[in-house]
Amino acid sequence: MHLLIFIVLLFFLIGALEEVGFFDLLAALIHLSFCLMFLMIGLGFAGLLVFGFVEIFKSIL
């Protein structure tokens, strides 16, 4: 299943490469990976905050 998704993505990448050029595509991929990284870090901090608040409320109650 994962291999199938990977192959489909590869075909999309090759198609996009022919449209826009290699360096534009590379820049877009790097941008996307940074966005995903910061999103994951943000979600991690949000999860820690929520967990902390839940623990504080538990200790109050």
LOTORMAR-989049 format. One line per field, with one value per residue (C-alpha): x, y, z; residue in one letter. Coordinates in Angstrom, 1 decimal, always signed. Example, Ala and Ser with C-alpha at 12.3 -4.5 7.8 and 13.67 -1.06 7.14 Angstrom:
2
px: c(+12.3:+13.7)
py: c(-4.5:-1.1)
pz: c(+7.8:+7.1)
torza: c(A:S)
***
This chain:
61
px: c(+0.0:+2.7:+4.7:+1.6:+1.2:+4.9:+4.8:+1.8:+3.6:+6.7:+4.6:+3.1:+6.6:+7.9:+4.9:+5.4:+9.1:+8.4:+6.0:+7.9:+11.5:+13.7:+14.8:+11.3:+10.0:+12.9:+12.2:+8.5:+9.4:+11.8:+9.2:+6.6:+8.9:+9.7:+6.0:+5.2:+8.1:+6.9:+3.4:+4.5:+6.5:+3.5:+1.2:+3.6:+3.7:-0.1:-0.4:+2.0:+0.0:-3.3:-1.7:-0.3:-3.6:-5.4:-2.9:-3.3:-7.1:-6.8:-4.6:-7.1:-10.0)
py: c(+0.0:+2.4:+1.5:+2.3:+5.7:+6.4:+5.5:+7.7:+10.6:+9.9:+10.2:+13.5:+14.8:+13.9:+15.6:+18.7:+18.7:+18.9:+21.8:+24.1:+23.0:+21.3:+24.1:+25.6:+22.2:+21.6:+25.0:+24.1:+20.7:+22.3:+24.9:+22.2:+20.1:+23.2:+24.0:+20.4:+20.4:+23.6:+22.3:+19.2:+21.2:+23.5:+20.5:+19.0:+22.2:+22.5:+18.9:+19.6:+22.7:+20.8:+17.9:+20.4:+22.1:+18.8:+17.7:+21.1:+20.8:+17.2:+18.4:+21.2:+18.8)
pz: c(+0.0:+1.0:-2.2:-4.3:-2.7:-3.2:-6.9:-7.4:-5.7:-7.7:-11.0:-9.7:-8.9:-12.3:-13.9:-11.8:-12.6:-16.3:-15.7:-13.3:-13.3:-10.7:-8.5:-8.1:-7.1:-4.7:-3.0:-2.7:-1.1:+1.3:+2.2:+2.8:+4.9:+7.1:+7.4:+8.5:+10.9:+12.6:+12.6:+14.4:+16.9:+17.5:+18.0:+20.4:+22.5:+22.4:+23.5:+26.4:+27.4:+27.4:+29.3:+31.9:+32.4:+32.8:+35.5:+37.3:+37.3:+38.6:+41.4:+42.3:+42.2)
torza: c(M:H:L:L:I:F:I:V:L:L:F:F:L:I:G:A:L:E:E:V:G:F:F:D:L:L:A:A:L:I:H:L:S:F:C:L:M:F:L:M:I:G:L:G:F:A:G:L:L:V:F:G:F:V:E:I:F:K:S:I:L)
***
